[in-house]
Amino acid sequence: MATTPQTPHARPGPGKSGPQIPARPGRVARWRIGRVVALSLAVGILAAVLLAAAPFVRARESEITGAVLCGFALGWAMLAILSVRFTDQPQRWAFVPAVFMGTGGLLLVVFGSPVDGVLSWLWPPALLALVIWMFFQVRRHLHGRSRGWLIYPVLAILALASIGGGYQTLGAAADARAFPAPGQLIDVGGYRLHLNCTGSGSPTVVLQPGAGEMSSNHGWIATAIANDTRVCVSDRAGRGWSESADNAQDATQIAADLHTLLHRGNVPGPYVLAGHSFGGLYVLTFAARYPDEVAGMVLMDSTDRAATDTPGAAAAPGSYDALGRISALISTTARLGLGRVYAPLEVGTLPARSRDEVRANIASPANLRSTLDEYIQANRSMQEAASLRDFGSKPLVVLTAGVGNSSRHQDAQNTLAGLSTNSVHQTVDWASHEALVADQAGAAVTTQAILDVVSSVRSGGPLAR
């Protein structure tokens, strides 16, 4: 009895009217390749989120980045395995990005920042080469709508990430060469902070920048004050030239770090403290904790304090820090050069050198992470700043920006002025919050207020009104 030879079912080629490509003999497609691709990519994203949230991964930017890469690696491995096992379009090439991302991710999770500097140079060109290779593998082995709707967009994102990562790495290296630290790095207990002192005379003025800002944001002010007395500016952890810190950077910790920094930097007190915005919270807390080391104070549109000085319990060391993980995850975007794109839009009219230093700071992942953490600690810092209830008769100037002011903020500023019997509250009607330090005219008003306090400390007399 004659039999008719069985011909394997054909599947469509790359195009709608393209040639029919015979299926592999003996392979039965139980799953559609499109569903496998979608499922694998979704699992990779989910795994990245879960691993970043896993308690065994420390809430550090480099290690959270590594956890995300491991999650993505799982998705690519799943695509390779499922496509080989359950479809007639095996995508064995997907093992390569799985190994690439998995290896890099594990190195970051296990070793953290020590390998970060090396990988930052290696991964952008390696990823771009991998994306080009993957593109040709996809064209050869993957047929169907999932190629154009899912895989190609992912490859485009990876290519942009590699270009942005290279841009960030080269830019950071150029910034490091162009802007060496003008001061000294001093260990304050496990991490080093940057301190830069200029000028001579007593009392020493200590400047504290606002939220997300660094020492160079006081470029106008520090230069002018140095003509009259000694002035010191510092960078908080993760800013400017300072190293990052693992501990919570609330007002109490920042004040303690500043106290250690000044003493180890051989800067004797008593000091005239001057804080802008969030910096006002930190100098208020410093004055409450170390009253004998503060001779006077200037608050430049300081952030409002809380109504009470009873902050909630701080997270215990080693406890789960959900907000810290979110902060670290968001800060990974700076690795892709996004901060470097945004930086030129900032800074206003600072002196050219200070402006460029601030822009370099804005572009760094460490600055983004420390800024996010600063806002996470904001409520606690506002409560800690409220612990200063009485500044006695020490000279105190409160400067308030008139632009964008509100009655509630004005009342809070009046309350600050009431801390001392020797105080002046000046509202600068034409100045915005940032103009008090970044604009030359606004910085001149701030400089004069600081010098007025210095003169009052030197003479022992009241402030000029």
Buried (B, 14 or more C-beta within 10 A) or exposed (E): EEEEEEEEEEBEEEEEEEEEBEBEEEBEBEBBBBEBBBBBBEBBEEBBBEBBBBEEBBBBBBBBBBBBBBBBBBBBBBBBBBBBEBBBBBBEBBBBBBEBBBEBBBBBBEBBBEBBEEBBBEBBEBBBEBBEEBBEBBEEBBBBEBBEEBBBEBBEEBBBBBBBBBBBBBBBEEBEEEBEBBBBBBEBEEBBBBBBBBBEBBBBBBBBBBBBBBBBBBBBBBBBBBEBBBBBBBBBBBBBBBBBBEEBBBBBBBBBBBBBBBBBBEBEBBBBBBBBBBBBBBBBBBBBBBBEBBBBBBBBBBBBBBEEBEBEEBEEEEEEBEBBBBBBBBBBBBBBBBBBEBBEEBBBEBBEBBBBBBBBBBBBBBBBBBBBBBBBBBEBBBBBBBBBEEBEEBBBBBBBBBEEBEEEBBEBBEBBBBBBEBBBBBBBEEBBBBBBBBBBEBBEBBBBBBBBBBBBBBEEEEBEE
